[in-house]
């Protein structure tokens, strides 16, 4: 009889997946969703040679650290006085804007027991280990209560990746 709640949870996830659509407000929303629905008709171009250099460095250093990118960026800027390259985070943003590939961020249990999605979306603690979902709740005068999740995970949807390759 102990397996019945697990079976009910599994069925609930199956129902959530069956009802999933681009308009459910759960996955892609806003600008990324509009970009998916209205892909560019022409190849993307980068007209600024420094942005192109930064993107080339970023891609070449894909298995290196952020600090390695920044060291190379600073070395180039010191060697060539007129060069100003975007930072690692700026380059990452430029690449996301050009490719239209972004991640969806969702809360998860700090022990990786579960993600707070589907039937678990409204939970405040993990059903497996009872750890809290949020590590602190702060009060912000303009926004009210701000909940800070203990852990998050990133999902990169396949549709924008395929669209970017096209």
C-alpha angles and dihedrals in degrees: 000000000000090000094062096085090049090050090049090050091050091050090049090054090048091053091049091052092047090053095046118123139154088261099053093096092230105098123022114010138169119001097359090055092048090048090052091051093045108038120188114270097208132050114270118253133198110207099180112083093206092054088048090051091049092050091048091051092047092052094043090051095047092129095041131087129268088245091058090055091049093049092052091044091053092046091054092047091050092049096046112040096197094053120100113175125191118255122255092264093045090051090048089053092048090052091049091049093049097043095035088220112136135157129248110226120211134173120255139180113278088235092049092244095132145351119237095239135113110000090001095053095103099041120117096197137029117270091213105046103009093233113152119257093221125047094202141359115215130188118233117189094219100040103026116221117011117200117205113203119226091226140001137194131208125226120193108205116229097224097068090043092055091043090052091052090051 
